[in-house]
Amino acid sequence: MLTAAGSAVGLGNIWRFPYLAAKDGGGLYLVIYLILAVTFGFTLLTTEIAIGRRTKQSPLTAYGRLKSKWKFLGIFACLVPVIILPYYCVIGGWVVKYFVAYLTGSAGGAAQDVYFTDFITGDWQPMVYLVIFLFLVAFVVFRGVNKGIEFSSKVLMPILLLLIIGIAVFSLTIHYSDDAGVTRTGLEGLQIYIIPNLEGMTVKGFFSVLLDAMGQLFFSLSVAMGIMVAYGSYVKDDANLVSSINQIELFDTAVAFLAGVMIIPAVYTFMGREGMAASGPSLMFVSLPKVFASMGRAGNLVGCLFFAMVLFAALTSAVSVMEAVVSSFMDEFHMSRTKASVLETVIALVGGIFVCLGYNKLYFEITLPNGSSAQILDIMDYISNNCLMPVVAIGTCLLIGWVLTPSVIIEEVEKSGCRFSRKNLYVVMIRYIAPVLLVILLLKSLGILTVI
């Protein structure tokens, strides 16, 4: 359970969830996200873990075991982590860079506007930190499920949770007066975060919030990327799946919420509402270092603890991404764990080097179908998250909901004697509601549906 939760708790929770919450009306986004988590997210999470336990296979081979003609879905599910891991390790390397800077007390320049840009456009530093992060990930996966993945999760996840809670509490206690004499507090930022803002809300705006929350669930719960299928294959037949799934949902949602408590009040206090418009890398590597610099002497310690927490979250998620690929290689090609780990490490390293070069030697920009500007990292992210993941999720709904029928999953969940209390909800979601929402999300990502 800790390992699966560690997979779910990653960079998406920390740099994407708070931004979307701030953009989409605070409490309104939180309410919609919570409803989707216990319906839509629960459905996909239950399905993938149950598929893994039923087949005892990795994502590449599990779908073919269920229905031979649907093996192509396993190929798509395995392609997602293959594409994600290289650029995720590049970003993990960025986190290592900032953690080292704050740990050594040399973070004075981190708050400067050019610091992040100068770093990622450098010729060799990004690659060095990529190798460091990738080595840490590969070492854990190489050691196996028990000695590597489970052991590291038992150590890292409690530390991660303590750091998040500690920094979140600290964010609520801070206050700051700007040059105009306006004083802002962390508690005011918390109100912006949790109180719904319905001013100017339209039907189109509501559906936009809905799709934002649904898209975030993919990142947050690690569904539609083969990870939960892989971890499900390691679950014993007598384990209580309902209890484990409920715990993963609760843990992931709590951490996502605390990430918002940790970040939004601090950014609002020192940068106002304008600072809350940042997202992704600019939020974590540009805006937050400015916040830490504004805290005075405490800023270096808080920054060090923050990037330590982000590093733990990135590691647990990257380990899960790599394990999905390694387990697939082992099942499909009958490789040893050592050979499969080395092969995936080489693939991730080569891909990661191309991502690093995408910010200097190979820099270019194109416009994606959803209208955003992109280079190599963004293209890989778009293909994996905006295209393949919705396709895998739609295919899973069709396979389980209509080809095999939901009884396959229900029987798997209940075979240990546990009661599947949300059984009826599951059937409705997997057959009707989830596929419709996923098709809408895919069409929007492809730029076909522009009215929402």
N, C-alpha and C positions, 0 to 999 in steps of 0.2 A: 504494500500500500504506500509506504514512504517513497519507494522508487518510482511508482507511477505518479504520485503527487509531485515528486521532484522533477519529473519530466514536464508535468503541467505547469509548474512554477518556473517560468523563464523570463527572458527579456520582454516577451509580449506583455506579461503582467506589469512589468516595471516601467517600460517607456511608452506603451501603447494604450493600456487601460486608463491611466490617469488623464492622458491627453484627450481621449474620446469622451471621458466623463465630463471634462471641463468644456469641451466643444458642444456636447449634445444635451446640455441642460442639467448637468449635475445629477440630482436625485432622480430625474426622469430616466436617465440612462441606467442608473443603478437598479431601479425597479424593473425595467425591461430586461436588463441583463440577468437579474436574479430569476425572473420568470422563465427566460429561455434556458438558463442553466439547469433548472429542475425539470424541464420538458424536452427541449431540443437537444441540449448538451447531454442530458441523462440518456436519451435514446441512442445517440451515436456512441457514447462511452460504453453503455451496456452491450450494444451489439458487437463492438470490436473486441472487448475483453472476452465475451462469451464465444466468439468465433475462434479466438486464440486458444481458449481452454478446450473447446470441443474438438478442434483439429490437432492440437499440440504442434502447430506449425507456425512458422514466421509468415509475415504478410505476403511474401512472394509466392508461397506455395499453399497458403491456407484457403484462399478463395477457390483454387482448383480442386482442393479436397472436398469442398462443399458441393461444387458443381463444376465438372471438368471444362465445360464450355465458357466458364466465367474466370478462367485463369488470367485472362488479360487484365482483369481488375486488380489482381495481385501485382502484376507488373507495374501498373500505374501507381499503386500504393507504395511499392518499393522505390520507384523513381523519385518520389517526393523527398524522402530523407537523403537520397543520393545527391540531389540538387541542393538541398538546404544546408547540409553539413559544411561544405567548403566556405560559404559566406558567413555562416553562423560562427565558425571558428575564426574567421577574420575579425568579426565584431568582438568575439571573445578575446582576441588579441588586443583590441583597443581597450577593453576593460582592464586587462592585465597592465597595460601601459599606464593607465590613470591610477590604478591601485598602487603600483610601484612608485609613481610620482608622489602620491599623498603619503605613502608609508615612509619614504625617505625624506619627507619634509621639503621636497623641491617642487611643490605644487603652485608656487607663486605665479608661474606663467600660465597655468591651466585655465585661468579665468579670462585670459586675453582672447580676443576674437579670432586671431590667426593661429592659435595654438593647435586646435584640432585639425584645421585645414592643412597646416604645415606638416603635421604628423602623418596623416593618411596619404598625402601626396609625396611623401618621402620615398626614396629609392629602395631602402633596405630595412628600416625600422619596422614598418608594418609586417614584413615577412618574418622577421625575427620573432615578434610577439605572436604571430600566427603559429609558428612552429612550437613555441612554448605552450600555448593553449592546446593545440592539437595533440602534443605529446602527453599532456595531463589526461586528456579525454581517452586517448588510445591506451594508456597505461591501465586505466580503470576497466575498460572493456576487455583488454587482453587478459586480465586476471579472472574474468568470468563472472557469472551471475552472483554466486554467493560471496566469494572473496573480494570481488571488485565492486560490482554495481550495488548490491544490497549493503555491503559494509560501508561504502562511501556515503550512501544515502542515510544510513543510520547516524553517521557522524555529521554530515553536512546539513541535513534538513533541520535538526533542532537548532544548530547554530544560526542557520538562515532565518528561522522563525524568530529567534531571540533578537537578532539584529534588526529585523523589520519592525518588530514591536517597539524596540528601544528608540529607533530613529523616528517612528511615527509619533510616539509620545513626546519626544523632543520637539518635533515640528509644531505641535500644538501649543507649546509653551513660549515660542519666540515672538518678538515684536520688533518693529523697525519704523523709524521716522525718516522719510525721504527729504530731499533738499527743499521741497515746498512746504515742509512741516506737517505733511499728512502721515499719520501713524496707522500702520496696518498690523494685525495680529494673526497668529496661526489659527486661532479659533474662528476668526472671520473667514479665513480661507476654507476652514472645515464646513462652515455654513454654505458657502458657494458650492462645495462638493456634494453635500448630502441633501440640500433642500431643492426640490424640483423647480426648475425655471420654465414655465409654460408661456412666457411672454413671446408673442408673435408666432406661436407654434401652429403649423398647418398640417393637413393630412400628408402632404409630401414630406414635410419635415419629420413627422412621426415615423414614416416608413424609412426615412434616411437613418434615424436613430436605431430603428429595429434592425436594419441591415448592418449597421456599424457594430451593434452588440452581437449579432449572429456571426459576423466575420471574426470578431475578437474571440469568440468561443473556440474557433478552430485553433488559434494560437494558444489559447489558455488551457484547453483540455487535451491538447496533442492528439486530436482525432483526425481521421482521414489522411494520416501520414504513416500508417503501419506500426507505430510505436505501441499502441495499446493492444494490437493483435499479438505482437511479439511478447509483451509482458503477460498477456492473458495465457499464452502457451505455457508459461512457467507456473501458473496457479494450480494447486492441487485440486483434485476432484471433490474433496470433502470440504473445501474452503467455502465460506459464506460470501458469495459474489455480491449480493445485495448490500451487505454491510460494508464491504470493501469499496464498492462504487459510491455509496453514500459518503464515506469518509473522504474519498478523492474529491468529490464534488464540493464538500464542505471546506476542505483544506484549501483547495485551489481558489474558491470564491472568496474565502477569508483573506488569503494572501493578496489577491487582486485588489480587494477593498482596502487593505492596509497599505498597499503600494500607493493608492490614491491619497490616503491620510498622510503618508510619509512625504509625498512630493508636492501635491497641490497647495496645502497651507504654506509650505516653505517658499515655493515659487511666488505665490500671491503676496506673501509678506514682504519679500525683498524686491519683487519686480512688477507687482500689480497684475491686473487682468491681462495686460499686454504680454507679459512673460508666459502666461498659461497657453498661449497660442502655439508654442513650440511643441514638436512631436519627434519621436524616433531619435536618431543620433543627435540632432540639434538640442533636444531636451536634455539628454543625459550627459553629453560631452561638451556642450556650450553653455546652456542656461544654468544647469545645476552647479557647475564649478563657479559661476558668478555668484550664486546664492551662498556657497560655502565661503567664498572670499569675503562676502558681506558680513559674515558671522564673527569676524575677527579671529582671535586665537583659537576659539573652539572650532572654527571652520576646517582646519587641517585634520583634526581628530574625527569630526563628523564625516568629512569627505573620505577619509581612510576607511571608516567603518561602512560607509555607504557602498564604496566600490568593492570592499570585501564581500558584502552581501550580494551585490550584483554578480561578482565572480562566482560565488557558490551557486547562485541561481543559473547562471549560464553553463556552468560545468555539469550540473545535474541534468539539464535539458539536452546538452550536446552529447552526453553519454547515452541518453535514451535514443537520440537520433542515430548515432553510430550503431548502437545495438540492434536497431531495426534492420539495418543493412547487413551487419555481420551475421546475424541469425538467419537472414534470407540466403546469404551465400552458403552458409553451413548446411541448410536444409536442401537447397536446390542443387548445389554442386558437390555436396558431401565433403566439404573442406573441413579441416581442423579449425578450431577457434583462432589459433595462432596465424595460420595462412589467411583466413578471412579478415582478421583484424589488420594485418599488414597490407593486404590488398586495398581495403577501404581507406586506410590511412594514406596510402599513396594517392588514391583517387582524390581524397579530400585535400591533400597537400597541393597537387597539381591545380585543382580547381581554385583553391584558395589563393595561389600565386597569381592566377589570371585575374581574380577579383582585386587583389592588391594593385596589379598593374593597370587595372581599370581606372585608377585615380591619377595615373601619371603617363606612362608610356603608351597605354592602350586607351586613353581617355576619349570618349565620344558621348554624344547625347542623342537619344531618339525619343519620340513621343509614343507612349503605349496606347492601346485601344481605350483605356479608361481615362485618357487625357493627361496623365502624369508624365513628367520628363524623367528619363532613365538612362543609366549606364549599366555596366556589367552586373553589379550586385543587384540593382533594381530589376533588371530583366530576369535574373534567376529567381528572385523573390516573387515576381509577378507570375512566372510560369508555374512555380510550385504551389504558391498560396492562393493565387487568384484563378488559376485554371485547373490544375491537376487535383487539388484537394476537393473543390466542389464536385468535380467529375467522379472521384472515388466515393465521396459521400452519397451522391445521387445513385451511383451504381450499387452501392451497399444497400440503400433503401429499397431499390427495385428487386435485388436478389433476395433479400430477407423478407421484404414485405409482400412480394407477389409470386416469385418463382418458388422459393422454398417454404414460404409462409412464416409468420412470426412465431409459430409454435416451436420451431427449431431452437430459437434463442430462449424462449420461455422455459422449455424443458431443460436446457442447459443450466439456466439460472437456478431452477428449483430442484435439480437432481441431488443436491446435498441436503435437501429437506428444509431449506429456508423458504420463507413466504415472500413472493414477489408482489408486494402491495400495489405497485404502479403498473400492473400487468395490462389493464385496459387502456391506460394512458399510452403505454408503449405501443400497443397495436395501432391506435389511431395516429400516433406520431410517425411511426415507421412507414405506414401505408399511405397516408394522405398529407398531413401537414408538413412534415420535414421535407419530402421531395419537392413540394411546391415552393417552399421558402428557399431551398437550395437552388432550384432552377432560376428563380428571380435573382438570387445573389450572383450566380454564374453569368446571367445575361447582363447584369450591371457591370460586372468585372470586365466583360468582353466589350463593353461600350455599346451593346445592342439596345439595352434598356436605359434610356436617359431621362425618363420622366421622374424617377425617384432619386 
